[in-house]
Amino acid sequence: MKHLFSKKIVCMNCGKFFNFKNDNGIYIYICSGYKNYGSKFCPRNVVHEKDLISLVKLHMSKHLNKSHKKQILYEDLERFIKENIVKIEVDKDNIEILYSDCTRSFWNKKDLIL
């Protein structure tokens, strides 16, 4: 099964992609460098899928016309991610999403309250 952000999230510490993990019903992405080689290779970097979804929806709502803002369906979200997100860079507490229209979104995970 391909997950929403497969091959999109990159660790800025080691350059490896993040892997999806179902952690007792909580969907997370974890740095594959840490997962495969341990903390001496890369510090533990985790991003919650629900946070990424909220961030992408926020970006979508800023760029969609009013008739589409009421409800963003999962299929719309999936298509938007596939077609518009070039890369998501994670550097410990910072998340940067790069979009195909050359816009960027920045967030600090410590300030992320969604």
C-alpha atoms as one frame of an Amber mdcrd trajectory, in Angstrom:
protein
   0.000   0.000   0.000   1.314   3.411  -0.933   0.873   6.046   1.745  -0.028
   9.701   1.239   3.483  11.079   1.671   5.564   8.167   0.338   8.802   9.359
  -1.296   7.962  12.975  -0.407   9.545  13.446   3.044  13.319  13.863   3.226
  15.485  14.088   6.341  17.694  17.156   6.102  20.131  15.624   8.577  21.025
  12.451   6.652  19.274  12.853   3.270  17.215   9.645   3.584  13.489   9.362
   2.898  11.020   8.872   5.710   9.134   5.564   6.017   5.491   5.193   7.016
   4.723   3.408  10.287   1.434   2.541  11.957   2.328   3.035  15.617  -0.679
   1.519  17.423  -3.151   3.370  15.201  -1.118   6.580  15.040   0.235   7.136
  11.536   3.751   8.505  11.554   6.690   8.867   9.211  10.141   8.128  10.600
  13.574   8.792   9.106  14.784   5.626   7.374  18.385   6.537   8.250  17.515
   6.355  11.940  15.280   3.312  11.473  17.890   1.301   9.539  21.171   2.499
  11.053  20.337   3.895  14.489  20.906   7.132  16.347  24.636   7.272  15.591
  23.724   7.671  11.902  20.810  10.089  12.345  18.823  11.428  15.300  15.253
  10.151  15.609  13.060  12.297  13.372   9.291  11.677  13.367   6.397  13.476
  11.672   2.738  12.686  12.336   0.651  12.160   9.208  -2.302  14.055  10.730
  -0.092  17.130  11.143   1.076  16.966   7.524  -2.517  16.562   6.341  -3.569
  19.615   8.347  -0.695  21.669   6.947  -1.485  20.676   3.366  -5.190  21.426
   3.872  -4.264  24.843   5.212  -2.196  25.520   2.096  -4.976  24.200  -0.141
  -7.580  26.406   1.508  -5.462  29.480   0.806  -5.228  28.590  -2.887  -8.683
  27.163  -3.664 -11.639  29.244  -4.712 -14.453  29.695  -2.171 -16.709  27.012
  -3.666 -14.079  24.339  -2.953 -13.072  25.520   0.518 -16.060  24.043   2.333
 -14.941  20.435   2.213 -11.687  18.889   1.086 -12.252  15.225   0.372  -9.596
  12.567   0.874  -9.429  12.009  -2.901  -8.802  15.733  -3.440  -6.086  15.701
  -0.808  -4.454  12.610  -2.292  -4.484  14.111  -5.799  -3.170  17.457  -4.549
  -0.274  15.785  -2.719   0.636  13.647  -5.725   0.441  16.491  -8.242   1.595
  19.509  -6.234   4.022  18.543  -3.488   7.575  18.241  -4.755   9.243  17.521
  -1.437   8.814  17.834   2.310  12.035  18.600   4.158  12.282  17.803   7.864
  15.125  19.107   9.990  14.479  18.045  13.583  11.753  20.535  14.561  11.299
  22.297  11.218   9.062  21.248   8.342   9.278  22.837   4.907   6.871  21.842
   2.143   7.922  22.688  -1.424   5.116  22.909  -3.992   5.242  22.559  -7.775
   4.170  26.208  -8.200   7.438  27.210  -6.435   5.675  28.252  -3.217   6.922
  27.011   0.135   5.370  26.517   3.530   7.433  26.571   6.730   6.462  25.298
  10.173   8.211  24.622  13.411   6.899  21.402  15.000   7.112  22.949  18.474
   4.713  25.710  17.388   2.447  23.329  15.503  -0.960  23.359  17.165  -3.601
  22.123  14.767
